[in-house]
Amino acid sequence: MTVEPRIESSPEAAAEAARARIRSGAFRGPTSGLAPGMVQGNLAILPAEAAGEFLQFCQQNPKPCPVIGMSSPGDPMLPMLGRDIDIRTDVPRYRVWRGGTVVEEPVDIHAHWRDDLVAFLLGCSFSFEEALIAGGLRIRHIDQGRNVPMYKTSVATSPAGRFAGPLVVSMRPFRAADAIRAIQITTRFPAVHGAPVHFGDPTEIGISDIGRPDYGEAVEIRSGEVPVFWACGVTPQAVVEAAKLPFCITHAPGCMLITDIRNSTLAVM
């Protein structure tokens, strides 16, 4: 009897399969832990007249807003990030904003697409979570099957034109020794937020109730653990809210675009 050789699926194939599930409507939840090994990104889609100012904002705030891809006006495809990526369908859930308010959370944005729209993809902390896990650390929101908790802070971003507002952070709790290790690991990934911006007392950065995140879901913080905070790619949503743009589109928090870029390519040492 002839035994067919086993064909191992590559990370790129897993990413493409995950996007296919999302595009078909089979998957609509947070993407943390989906397509291991592949870069995921936060999304911001703006009219071309605002895109230059937004790009300047990202350049002045690289910790929360590291740009890893940008489309041409009106073009929904992002070939520099992966095969057959269509920004209108390949995110599990979107947010449509008008005047700084979320008016709809559709599962695709064909009905909202325009010829003047420019898509920005920003690095996401889900990429460095793989390195944390490989380093022997446990990620609480993954263990608990929840969306990562995210908080608006009292830390101001550097303004650019109409764009200004609070820094948003994501939080993962660790024991002190593991927090030091997490800092060491994530420092290697500046393209996806890099080292934490704060750890310890959340009130020092304006978070009054760690049990009530502004985005995502609360996770357990156990005795002896310290909350560790990373700059978060949801920051543009807080900035869009403050700027009261007439129209823009973002991802729903935790629902990312999965690319064909390997996380390992983002490590700097």
Secondary structure, 3 states (H helix, E strand, C coil): CCCCCCCCCCHHHHHHHHHHHHHHCCCCCCCCCCCCCEEEEEEEEEEHHHHHHHHHHHHHCCCCCCEEEECCCCCCECCCCCCCCECCCCCCCEEEEECCEEEECCCCCHHHCCCCEEEEEEECCHHHHHHHHHCCCCCHHHHCCCCCCEEEEEEECCCECCECCEEEEEEEEEEHHHHHHHHHHHCCCHHHCCCCCEECCHHHHCCCCCCCCCECCCCCCCCCEEEEEEECCCHHHHHHHHHCCCCEEEECCCCCEEEEEEHHHHCCC
